[in-house]
Amino acid sequence: MDKKCIYLPLVVLLIVFPTSYAQTRAKMVTVLSIDGGGVRGIIPATILAHLESKLQELDGPNARIVDYMDVIAGTSTGGLIATMLTAPGANNRPLYAATNITNFYLEQCPKIFPEKSRRGFVGRLTNLFGGPKYDGKYLKGMVQELLGNLTMSHTLTNLVIPTFNIKRLQPVIFSTNDGKANVSKNALLSDVCLGTSAAPTYLPPHYFEIKDAGGQIHTFDLVDGGVAANNPTLIAITHVSKEVLLGRFKLEDMQPMDSTRMLVLSLGTGLGRVEEKYNAKDAAKWGLLRWVYNDGASPILDIFGDASSDMVDIHVSTVFQSISNEQNYLRIQEDGLVGDASSLDVATEKNLQTLVQIGADLLKKPVSRVDLETGRPVPVQGEGTNGDALARFAKLLSDEKKFRHSN
């Protein structure tokens, strides 16, 4: 193949993204990733509030997580949280402080997932034969009112949100820099949030259109990004590698996928391994309907979501551990959810408060890391609790910010 054919696309990209995008001198690229998981988003919200409090202890009460992160990625409910952290509000500061996100969930989840739709006979019948469990009208109105005309290009740092286009059967990843560079990817934040959170069988798919600079209309028929990447950590790291390749992150001698120059915090929304939710004996009797809908849950979605999250964690852990850089990757995940706490949509006051407590308890649990032989996370000796690890991360983030300001 002619070398000109190989390098020409990169040259074009570098022209599209001028050198003004690459003015930040840095030692480390900082990444935050938040999983999907419906109402279980309360768990990472609690963790983020703790992290932000540690940053405020170091740098003052106005410190916000967005001030320290080069990339914030989120899928589904994690995409909503990521948007709340990065969307500009008054005085061009984040729409929400991390400490306020838990209260947002406590107030809004019962309206997004009303109990009458979850438990009522008519709601169940509709879910089985003619539509999602929830009509999504309240979520749509609330998100559109909250975000207004803000688009991907407006966010305060690089926001990365995966969705899935059911018309083309391919993932669509929205990012801030793509939105700045390409009108056809500069979607309204509200549309992206509604797309990434449209969990099949729970909420309706979301359709919207974008007109590009030439007047051509691009259509999007989106469902929950969790069907492609429930854990968006790898997507976030790949995004960083693309940014390095294009010269938008100015780190001397850094190569794409260079984990020695990355500081990555990945937050899960909890798994139900201990509960042993399904078994082969029962599943052997299931037909198509039971795989999609089983006693209020959706086994196929549970399995795909959890498997996707675990595979990403195994992959990223392997990359970091292979070069003895494992402390630069912190994955905080609860894998012992049982009962209503393991659901995506049980929004009773009791369950929501249970999830708040699970998040608080998770801070006291020891740091865990994937055992590369078994693929299972195991407690790590000598690294303290997740709360201790977050305090260490906060110090590293603060030091990196100070280094950039000094240069």
N, C-alpha and C positions, 0 to 999 in steps of 0.2 A: 504494500500500500504506500502511496506517495506520502512522505512525511508532512507535506503541506496540508494534506487532508486531515492528519491527526491534530496538528497544532492550530489550524485555522479557527475551530470552534472555541478553543481556549483564548485565542487572541481577541475574538469577538466579545467573549465574556468579560475580558479585562478592559475592553473599551467601554462596555456597558456600565461596569462598576469602576468608576475612576479611583485614583489613588487616595482621594479624600476619605474613602471608606476604611483606609488602613493606617490611620494616624495614631492608634493606641499602642504604646509600648507596654509589654506585659511579660511577666515570667510564667504565668499560668492562665489557661483558659478555664473559666468557671461555668459549670453546668448544673442545672436543677431539672429533675425529671419527676413527673407525678403520674401514677397509674390511673386507669379507669376503675370504676367500681360503684357507681350510683351513690346512694346515701352514705356508703363507707368512705366517701371523700372527707368525712369528718375526721378520720384517723390521720391522714397527712396534714389536714388543716391544723390539728392540734400540734403536730411536730413542727410545722412551719412557724406557728406562734412562738414556740420555745426558741427556735433558731433566731427569729427576729429579736426576741428579748435579749439574747446573748450579744447580738450585734449592737443593740442599743446600749448595753452595758459598756461596750468598748468605744462606741463612736457617737453616743448621744441619742436622745429620744426621737429624733427625726430620721434615724436610720431605717431604711426599708430594704427588704430582700432584693428588690429589683436593682438597687444601687451597686450590688456586688456580683450579679450574675451576667455573664455574656450571653448565655442561652437559657431560656426557661421553656421546657417542653411539657405538654400535657395531653392526655387522651381522655375523651369523654368527660367524666366529672373532674378529672385532673386537668383537662383543657379549660374548664370553667374556672378552676382555681388559678391556673396559670394566667388566664386573661384578667382576672381580678387583681392579680399582683402586678401586671404590666400595663394595663390600660390606663391612660392618663385621666386624672380627675382635676380637681381644683388646683391651681398653681402648677400644673403640669407634674403633679405628684401622683403616685399610684391611687387608683380608684378605691382600693381597700388596703388597709394595713392587715398584715397576717393575723393579728390578734382578733380582728373582726369577722374573719371568714367563718369560724365555727358558729357564731351567732347567726350569720346569714343562712347556714345550713339548717340550724334549728328552727328558724322562722319559715324558710321557704320550702323545705322538703315535704312537709305535710300537705302543702298546696300543690306541689308538682306531682306527688304520688298519693292522692287522696285514698283513704282506706276503703271508701265505698266502691271504688273501681277495682281495688285489689281483692276484696272479700265478697262483694255482692254477686249474686247469681247472674244478673244481667251482664255485669262486667266480665265475669269468667266466660260466659257463653260467647260474648263478642270477641274476646281474646282468642278463643278456640277456633271460631269460624269466620270472623269478619273484621279484623282490625287489631291494633295494638291494645295493650291493657289500659294505657292512658292516652288521652287525645292530644296532650302536649300543648294545649292552648294557653294554659297559665304560664308554662315555662317560656313559650315563644313571646308572649306579651311582656313578661318580666325582663327577659334578656334584651329585647329590642328597646324597651324603655331605658334600661340601665346603660346600654352601650350606644344608643342613638346612631349617629352617622360615622362613628369611629371605624376606621379600616385597619387592616393588618399593618399598614405602613406607619400608623400613628403610635405603636406601642413603644414603651420606654426602654426596652432592650429587645434582643432578638427572641421573638416568640415563635415556637414551632408546634404545630398541631396537626396530627394525622387524622384523616377521614377516609372513607371508602366510597367510591363511585359505583353504584350498583348497575348503572347503565353500561359502563365500559368495563366493569369487573376489574377495577384496578384501584390501588390506593392513591389518594391525592393528599399531598403534604403541603400545608400552608405555612409560610414563614414570613417574618417581617421584611427581610432583605429581598425575598422574591416579590413581595408586594410593592416594595419601593422600585424595583427594577422592571416589573412587568404588570401593566394595568390589568391584564386578564387574571392575575393571581392576587390582586389587591382587593380581596373580598371584604365586605363588612364583617367586623368582629362578631356581630350577632349571628350572621349566617354561618360562620365557621363554628361557633359554639353550638348552635343548634344542629349542625351537621355531625360534629364529632360526638355528640351525646345522644344521637337518635338510635338507641339500642333496639335491634330487631325484637319484635313481640312486646316490647315495653313502650316505645314511643314511635311516632310515625317518621318515615324518612323525610329529609328536608331538601326541598328544591329551591334553587335560585339561579339567577343569570348575572353575568358580568359582560359589559360591552368593552372591547379593547380599543386601542387608540385608532384603529382603522375602521371602527364601527361594527366589527363582527361580534356577534353574540356568542358567548361561551356558556354552556349550561352545566349545572351540577346537580346530580341526583344522589344525595349523600346519606349514608348510615354511619353508625358509631365507628369511630376510628379503632375501637377495641377489636374489631374483627380482623384488623391487619396488624395492630401494634398496641395491645393493651398496656404494655410497659414500653414507653417511648424512649428509654434511655439510649438504645442503640441508634435510633433515628437522630437523637440529639447529638451523639458523638459523630455520626456520619455528617451531620450538618456542620459541625465544627471543622471536620476535615475538608469539606468543600470550601468553607470560608478561608481556611489556611491556604488551600490551593489557589484560590482567587485573590489572595493577598489582602483580605479584609481584616484578618487578625495578624498583627505585625509582631511575630515572635521569632527572634533570631534562631536559625537552624532547626525550627520545628517542622516536622514532616507530617503529612496527613496520617491520622490514626496513631499519633505519638502520645501514648497514654502517660508518659513521664511528664508531660506538660499540661495535663488535664487534672482538674479537681472536680469530681462528679458526686453529686448527692442524688440518690434515687429513692423515692418514697412510694411504697406500696399502699394498697387500700385493704389489705388483709386477705387471707385465704382460709379455707375450712378443712385443712387436711385432717385434723384430729377427729372431726365429726364423721369422717368416712361416709360422705353423703350418698354415694351411689355404689352399687356392686354389680359384678358380672352376672350373677344369678338372676337378679331382677332385670337388668338391662337386656339380657338375652330374650326377654319376652316383649320388649318395646317395639312398636312400629314407628313409623315416621312421626305421628302425632305426639307420642310419649317422649321422643327425643327432643322435640321442640317445646313441649309443655308437659310438666309433670308435677302435680300437686303445688301449683303456683310458681314453680321454678322452671328454668329452661336448661336442661342438662347440657345440650350442645353448646350453648353460649358459655355456661360455667366452665366447661372443659376447655374450649378454645381460649377463653380469656386467661385462665390459670396457666395453661400450657404455654401460651405465648409469653406471659410474664416470667415464668421460670426459665424458659429457654434463653431469653435475653439476659437474665441475671447470670446464668451459667456462662454464656458467651463473654459478657463484659468482665466477669470475675476472672475468667481464664486469661484474658488479655492483660489485666492488671497484675495478676499473680505471677504470670510467666516472666515478668521482669522485676519481681519483688517490689512492686509499686502499689500493693494492695490497699495501703492506708489512704491513698488518694481517691479510692472508690468506696463510698459508704452507701450500702443498701439497708434501709430500715423497713422491715416487713413483719407483720404479725401473721403466723401461720396456724393459729389455733382457734379460729372463729367457730362458734357453734350456734345452732338455732337461728333466731331472727337476725343476729349480728352478721351472719354470713350472707344475708340476702342483699339484693341490689335496691330494693324498693320498700322495705318495711319502715315506714316513716312515723311510727308511733313515738310519743314522747319518751316512753320507757326505752325503746331500742336506740333512739338517737342519743340519749344520755348514756346508755351503755357504750356506744361507740366513742363518745367523748372520754369515758373512763378507760377504754381500751387504748386510746391514743396516749393518755397520761401514763398508764402502766407500761406502755412500750418504751417510754423514755427511761424507765428504771431497769429494763431488761439488758442483759449483756449484748455487746456487739456480736453479730453473727456474720459468717462469711461462708460462701459455698465451698463444700468439700469437693475437690475436683474428681475424686474417685466415685462418690455416690451421687453427686449433683444436688445434694441436700444442704441447706444452710446449717451450720453448727456454731455454737458459741465460741468466741475467740478468747483465749486466756491472755490476761495482761493488758487489755485495751479498754477495760471498764464498761460502763453502760452506754446505751445509745445517747443518753443525755450528755455524758462525758465526751463522746465522739463529736456531738454537735457543737459543744463548747470549743473543741479543738478546731473544728471546721470554721467556726465563726472567727477564731483568731487568724487562721490562714486567709480567709476572705478579707478580713480587715487589713491584714498586712499587704495583700495584693493590691487592694484599693489605694492604700497609702503609697505603695511603690509607683503606681501609675500616676498619681497626682504629683509625685516628686520628679517625674520625668515628662 
